[in-house]
Amino acid sequence: MDVVLVMFMADGTRRDFTLSRGRTVVGRTVSCGLRVPLAIVSRKHCEITIDQDAVHLRDLGSSNGTFHNGARVQEADLAPGDQISVGPVKFIVVVDGKPEKIDPVPTIIPAHKATKPKTRKKKELPLDASALAVAALEDSAATASLDSGTINLDGMSDSQSAGGGSSGNLPLILDDEEDDKK
């Protein structure tokens, strides 16, 4: 069974996305089989499963919902010509070349909905050395060790880190990532 999702851009340009047998996750993260890099789309929004004789759609707990032929669904069986909406993106389901003719349903993405290139905002919070060690140890992405009274965070001593020195107050840099909120 050959399954293709067809999308039309606002200018009428057609884009075909061939799905492989098994499970394809649709969402905004790079690990998704079909990536829709828009802030309104959840990281892992929905999945499409293809087996021997059926195509199935399932919402993965998305914030804004998955729509099948205009109705919000948790699960649905898909047929040729069905429409799936993930955020503002509309796909037409084509199974084994059917339907042969598809009327364009343009995907129109408002400018404020598009994901901008990821920029990291940094915040500096002064913390004493012991609080920094605790914060670093609680964060699984960071490593910290205490060697002879000096805090090493990812291999940097407090005198090498930004704002370092021997004052006992070190800045803690936190990343604000909008992608991780959903």
VEXFITI-5512 format. One line per 8 residues: their letters; for each residue y, x, z of C-alpha. Coordinates in nm, 4 decimals, decimal comma. Layout:
BEGIN
A	Y/X/Z; ... $
***
This chain:
BEGIN
MDVVLVMF	0,0000/0,0000/0,0000; 0,3351/0,1455/-0,1108; 0,6322/0,0366/0,1003; 0,9920/0,1176/0,0108; 1,3082/0,0183/0,1958; 1,5957/-0,0333/-0,0478; 1,9560/-0,0037/0,0655; 2,2714/-0,0563/-0,1374 $
MADGTRRD	2,5884/0,1334/-0,0534; 2,9246/-0,0494/-0,0565; 2,9892/0,0869/-0,4083; 2,6583/-0,0621/-0,5344; 2,4647/0,2657/-0,5364; 2,0959/0,2038/-0,4664; 1,9017/0,4228/-0,2209; 1,5226/0,3984/-0,1897 $
FTLSRGRT	1,3368/0,5148/0,1216; 0,9605/0,5436/0,0764; 0,7689/0,4921/0,3999; 0,4400/0,6633/0,4779; 0,1346/0,4880/0,6098; 0,1325/0,4640/0,9873; 0,4439/0,4476/1,2020; 0,8036/0,5222/1,0978 $
VVGRTVSC	1,0726/0,5165/1,3666; 1,4221/0,4136/1,2553; 1,7152/0,5362/1,4657; 2,0022/0,7797/1,4938; 1,8259/1,0890/1,6323; 1,7053/1,3686/1,4075; 1,3465/1,3129/1,5221; 1,3331/0,9677/1,3569 $
GLRVPLAI	1,1422/0,9237/1,0332; 1,4347/0,7241/0,8913; 1,7656/0,8368/1,0378; 2,0702/0,6081/1,0507; 2,3405/0,8298/1,2058; 2,5704/0,5566/1,3369; 2,6841/0,5094/1,6953; 2,5934/0,1376/1,6841 $
VSRKHCEI	2,2283/0,2275/1,6106; 2,0111/0,3210/1,9096; 1,8475/0,6630/1,9281; 1,5090/0,5010/1,8591; 1,6062/0,1583/1,7307; 1,2919/0,0098/1,5756; 0,9640/0,1032/1,4133; 0,7883/-0,0027/1,0979 $
TIDQDAVH	0,4104/0,0216/1,0967; 0,2049/0,0154/0,7776; -0,1692/-0,0357/0,7863; -0,4256/-0,1340/0,5219; -0,2868/-0,4788/0,4428; 0,0231/-0,5432/0,6551; 0,3720/-0,4176/0,7293; 0,5006/-0,4815/1,0796 $
LRDLGSSN	0,8503/-0,4436/1,2348; 0,9068/-0,3931/1,6081; 1,2326/-0,3446/1,7992; 1,2163/-0,0514/2,0435; 1,4556/-0,1945/2,3033; 1,7661/-0,1327/2,0943; 2,1033/-0,2247/2,2418; 2,2288/-0,4180/1,9394 $
GTFHNGAR	1,9045/-0,5672/1,8127; 1,6877/-0,5531/1,5036; 1,7243/-0,8362/1,2548; 1,4642/-0,9783/1,0162; 1,6033/-1,2132/0,7477; 1,9137/-1,2687/0,9629; 1,7363/-1,3519/1,2905; 1,7172/-1,1143/1,5854 $
VQEADLAP	1,3517/-1,0289/1,6506; 1,1362/-0,8252/1,8834; 0,8513/-0,8189/1,6312; 0,7902/-0,9520/1,2815; 0,5452/-0,9217/0,9958; 0,7241/-0,8108/0,6801; 0,6756/-0,9436/0,3276; 0,8149/-0,8313/-0,0078 $
GDQISVGP	1,1829/-0,9245/-0,0395; 1,2450/-0,9516/0,3354; 1,5699/-0,8098/0,4714; 1,5866/-0,5824/0,7772; 1,9207/-0,5100/0,9455; 1,9637/-0,2103/1,1745; 2,3240/-0,2118/1,2892; 2,5343/-0,2642/0,9753 $
VKFIVVVD	2,2643/-0,1167/0,7484; 2,0665/-0,3677/0,5445; 1,7304/-0,2830/0,3878; 1,5254/-0,4907/0,1441; 1,1470/-0,4501/0,1809; 0,9587/-0,3668/-0,1400; 0,5781/-0,3692/-0,1215; 0,3731/-0,2394/-0,4157 $
GKPEKIDP	0,6733/-0,2805/-0,6477; 0,7473/-0,6400/-0,5469; 0,9973/-0,7919/-0,5720; 1,0724/-0,6305/-0,9072; 1,4349/-0,7448/-0,9121; 1,6550/-0,7073/-0,6056; 2,0000/-0,8550/-0,5714; 2,2245/-0,5937/-0,4098 $
VPTIIPAH	2,3066/-0,6589/-0,0450; 2,5676/-0,3924/0,0247; 2,5770/-0,2017/0,3507; 2,9374/-0,1869/0,4643; 3,0041/0,0516/0,7494; 3,3396/0,0068/0,9224; 3,5150/0,3422/0,9639; 3,5192/0,3140/1,3441 $
KATKPKTR	3,1377/0,2713/1,3546; 3,0468/0,5945/1,1765; 2,9227/0,8805/1,3892; 3,1617/1,1704/1,3771; 3,0298/1,5244/1,3788; 2,9202/1,6012/1,7308; 3,1875/1,7736/1,9345; 3,1313/1,8653/2,2909 $
KKKELPLD	3,3958/1,7921/2,5465; 3,3894/2,0326/2,8358; 3,4961/1,9490/3,1874; 3,5430/2,2121/3,4505; 3,4847/2,1243/3,8113; 3,5311/2,3873/4,0830; 3,2254/2,4145/4,3049; 3,1323/2,6586/4,5715 $
ASALAVAA	2,8437/2,8950/4,4983; 2,5803/2,6998/4,6938; 2,6690/2,3701/4,5216; 2,6442/2,5433/4,1831; 2,2982/2,6767/4,2666; 2,1797/2,3299/4,3729; 2,3316/2,1632/4,0637; 2,1731/2,4217/3,8348 $
LEDSAATA	1,8325/2,3874/3,9967; 1,8431/2,0070/3,9710; 1,9243/2,0241/3,5984; 1,5961/2,0864/3,4158; 1,7842/2,2445/3,1242; 1,9424/2,5117/3,3455; 1,7829/2,7951/3,5338; 1,9357/2,9588/3,8371 $
SLDSGTIN	1,8296/3,2288/4,0753; 1,9876/3,3892/4,3769; 1,9651/3,7680/4,3612; 2,1207/3,9617/4,6464; 2,3865/3,6995/4,7101; 2,4823/3,6580/4,3420; 2,4106/3,3422/4,1452; 2,2587/3,4016/3,8024 $
LDGMSDSQ	2,2831/3,1026/3,5709; 2,1022/3,1530/3,2411; 2,1237/3,5277/3,2933; 2,4965/3,5401/3,3738; 2,6228/3,6485/3,7112; 2,9183/3,4700/3,8697; 3,1481/3,7565/3,7732; 3,0519/3,7143/3,4051 $
SAGGGSSG	3,0932/3,3362/3,3856; 3,4179/3,1693/3,2837; 3,6565/3,1564/3,5754; 3,4279/3,3853/3,7731; 3,5266/3,6346/4,0351; 3,4468/3,6737/4,3959; 3,6410/3,3721/4,5247; 3,3217/3,1700/4,5783 $
NLPLILDD	3,4474/2,8912/4,3475; 3,2811/2,8850/4,0074; 3,3497/2,6305/3,7344; 3,0625/2,4016/3,6430; 3,0752/2,3009/3,2778; 2,9387/1,9543/3,2029; 2,8741/1,8271/2,8527; 2,9805/1,4736/2,7629 $
EEDDKK	2,7438/1,3546/2,4933; 2,7994/1,0034/2,3617; 2,4565/1,0090/2,1867; 2,2669/1,0153/2,5140; 2,4191/0,6972/2,6562; 2,1878/0,4566/2,4684 $
***
